[in-house]
Amino acid sequence: MTSPLRRIGILGGMGPEATVLLMQKVIAAVPAKDDADHIPLLIDQNPQVPSRIARLIEETGEDPAPVLAAMARRLEQAGAEALAMPCNTAHHYADAIRSAATVPFLDMVALSVAHAGELAGPGASVGILASPAVRRVGLFDAPFAKAGLTPLYATDEDATLAAIRAIKRDGPTAEARTALRAASTALLDQGAAVQMIACTEFSLIADAVADGVTGFDTLDRLVAAIVALSRSAD
């Protein structure tokens, strides 16, 4: 008799399509023969989490931390045995989530930095395709320094932010793909042959990175961790 699969709670809605994409990727990652083989997910699809852009870039918005903490508590009370969140920028508030729940929190930042180190090797520069908020709060700076990596960010932050807003508003448009490719090309020109998609809006157009780039999506690292933890026997 196989061990029961662990329920994973998802702090979602940031944005809604990214959460749906996570679910699709989790389903695709499981070698299922029947419905019961799939990972049980508890989804808190909450698009009303205060805007990370407004809070961290415009400095006008409400603090997302209390809302995220409340979501973590709800998911644990509903039976989640671990938590995950498909939003890179919101990982700035990871400590609030950890403090609110007793179950493990799968850290997409830590998982992605480890993978970047495996791909690039020590001392390398790694491109980060993300919201400008990620750079401003230094989300990856300390983990990259510990791993011996140098983060490189898109220089045209206005274009990057506009592309993220466009995806939230209109979905994965051709214009957004063009903007992501331009940012990726600029990072490649700076020497970042390894690049990470570190915005789950960009996860919807992850294949738009420049030719010659070894790219990976932070969302995929989270998916792998969700599947591995849920299917583990311990």
C-alpha positions in Angstrom: 0.0 0.0 0.0 1.4 3.4 -1.0 2.0 6.2 1.6 -0.6 8.9 1.5 0.4 12.1 -0.4 0.9 15.2 1.7 -1.4 18.1 1.2 0.3 21.3 0.0 -1.2 24.7 0.7 -0.7 27.3 -2.0 -0.8 31.0 -1.2 -2.1 32.2 -4.5 -3.6 35.0 -6.5 -0.3 36.9 -7.1 -1.2 36.8 -9.9 -4.2 34.5 -10.5 -2.8 33.1 -13.8 0.5 32.3 -12.2 -1.3 30.2 -9.6 -3.2 28.3 -12.3 0.1 27.7 -14.1 1.6 26.3 -10.9 -1.3 23.8 -10.7 -0.9 22.8 -14.3 2.8 22.3 -13.8 2.3 20.2 -10.7 -0.2 18.0 -12.6 2.2 17.6 -15.5 5.1 16.7 -13.2 3.3 13.7 -11.7 3.6 10.3 -13.5 -0.1 9.5 -12.7 -2.1 6.5 -13.7 -5.3 7.7 -12.1 -6.7 10.8 -10.3 -5.5 9.5 -6.9 -1.9 9.7 -8.0 -1.9 13.5 -8.2 -0.8 15.9 -5.5 -3.5 17.2 -3.2 -3.4 21.0 -3.3 -5.3 23.4 -1.0 -5.4 26.8 -2.9 -6.1 30.2 -1.3 -6.6 32.1 -4.6 -6.5 35.6 -3.1 -6.0 38.4 -5.7 -6.8 40.9 -2.9 -3.4 40.5 -1.3 -2.2 44.1 -1.2 -0.1 45.0 -4.2 3.6 44.3 -3.8 4.3 46.9 -6.5 2.4 49.6 -4.7 4.1 48.7 -1.4 7.7 48.2 -2.5 8.1 50.4 -5.6 5.5 53.2 -5.2 5.7 53.1 -1.4 2.0 53.9 -1.2 0.3 50.6 -0.6 -0.8 48.5 2.4 1.5 45.9 3.9 0.9 42.5 2.4 2.5 40.7 5.4 -0.7 40.4 7.6 -2.8 39.1 4.7 -0.2 36.5 3.8 0.1 35.4 7.4 -3.6 35.0 7.6 -3.6 32.9 4.4 -0.9 30.7 5.9 -2.9 30.1 9.0 -6.1 29.3 7.1 -4.3 26.8 4.9 -2.7 25.1 7.9 -6.1 24.9 9.6 -7.6 23.4 6.5 -5.1 20.6 6.6 -2.0 21.8 4.6 1.1 19.9 5.6 3.4 22.4 3.9 3.1 25.8 2.2 4.2 27.2 -1.1 3.8 30.6 -2.8 4.1 31.2 -6.5 5.2 34.8 -6.3 8.9 35.7 -6.1 8.4 39.3 -4.8 6.1 38.2 -2.1 8.9 36.1 -0.7 10.1 39.4 0.8 7.4 38.5 3.4 8.4 34.9 3.9 9.3 35.4 7.6 5.7 36.5 8.3 4.4 33.4 6.7 6.8 31.2 8.6 5.9 32.8 11.9 2.2 32.3 11.2 2.3 28.6 10.6 4.0 25.5 12.1 4.2 23.5 8.8 7.2 23.9 6.4 7.4 26.7 3.9 8.9 25.8 0.6 11.2 28.7 -0.2 11.3 29.4 -3.9 14.2 31.9 -3.6 16.4 29.4 -1.8 15.5 26.6 -4.2 16.3 28.8 -7.2 19.6 30.1 -6.0 20.8 26.6 -5.4 19.8 25.7 -9.0 21.5 28.8 -10.4 24.7 27.8 -8.6 24.5 24.3 -10.1 24.1 25.7 -13.6 26.5 28.7 -13.5 29.2 27.6 -11.1 30.9 29.6 -8.4 31.9 33.1 -9.2 29.5 33.5 -12.1 27.0 36.3 -12.9 23.4 35.2 -13.1 20.7 37.3 -14.8 17.5 37.9 -12.9 14.3 38.7 -14.9 12.0 40.0 -12.2 10.0 42.9 -10.9 12.1 45.9 -10.0 10.9 45.4 -6.5 13.0 42.2 -6.3 16.2 44.3 -6.8 15.1 47.1 -4.5 14.4 44.8 -1.5 17.6 42.7 -2.2 15.6 39.5 -2.3 18.3 37.5 -3.9 21.3 39.5 -2.8 22.2 37.6 0.4 21.5 34.1 -0.9 23.5 34.9 -4.0 26.5 36.2 -2.0 26.4 33.1 0.1 26.5 30.9 -3.0 29.3 33.0 -4.5 27.1 34.3 -7.4 26.6 37.9 -8.7 23.1 38.9 -9.5 22.6 41.0 -12.7 19.2 42.8 -13.1 17.5 44.2 -16.2 18.6 47.8 -16.7 15.4 49.1 -18.2 13.2 48.7 -15.2 10.4 50.8 -16.6 10.0 48.4 -19.5 10.2 45.4 -17.2 7.5 46.7 -14.9 5.3 47.8 -17.8 5.5 44.2 -19.2 4.5 42.8 -15.8 1.6 45.2 -15.6 0.5 44.3 -19.1 0.5 40.6 -18.4 -1.6 41.2 -15.2 -4.0 43.2 -17.3 -4.0 41.5 -20.7 -2.3 38.2 -20.3 0.9 37.0 -22.2 0.9 39.5 -25.1 3.4 39.7 -27.9 4.5 43.1 -26.5 5.3 41.5 -23.2 7.3 38.8 -24.9 9.3 41.4 -26.8 10.1 43.3 -23.6 11.2 40.1 -21.8 13.4 39.1 -24.8 15.0 42.6 -24.9 15.8 42.4 -21.1 17.2 38.9 -21.5 19.4 40.0 -24.5 20.8 42.9 -22.5 21.7 40.6 -19.6 23.4 38.2 -22.0 25.4 41.1 -23.4 26.5 41.8 -19.8 27.8 38.3 -19.5 24.9 36.5 -17.8 24.5 33.3 -19.9 22.5 31.7 -17.1 19.3 33.6 -16.4 16.4 32.9 -14.1 12.7 33.9 -14.6 12.0 35.3 -11.2 8.6 36.8 -11.7 5.6 34.4 -12.1 4.0 36.8 -14.6 7.1 36.1 -16.8 6.6 32.4 -16.1 3.7 32.6 -18.6 6.2 33.7 -21.3 9.4 31.9 -20.0 10.3 30.8 -23.5 10.9 34.4 -24.6 14.4 34.6 -23.3 17.2 35.4 -25.7 18.9 32.8 -27.9 22.0 31.4 -26.3 20.7 31.8 -22.7 20.5 28.9 -20.3 17.3 29.9 -18.6 15.2 28.4 -15.9 12.0 29.3 -14.2 11.9 29.7 -10.5 8.3 28.4 -10.6 9.6 25.1 -11.9 12.0 24.8 -9.0 9.0 25.3 -6.6 6.9 22.7 -8.6 9.7 20.1 -8.2 9.9 20.8 -4.5 6.1 20.5 -4.1 6.0 17.1 -5.9 9.0 15.8 -4.0 7.7 16.7 -0.6 4.2 15.5 -1.2 5.4 12.2 -2.5 8.0 11.7 0.2 7.4 8.8 2.6 8.5 10.6 5.8 
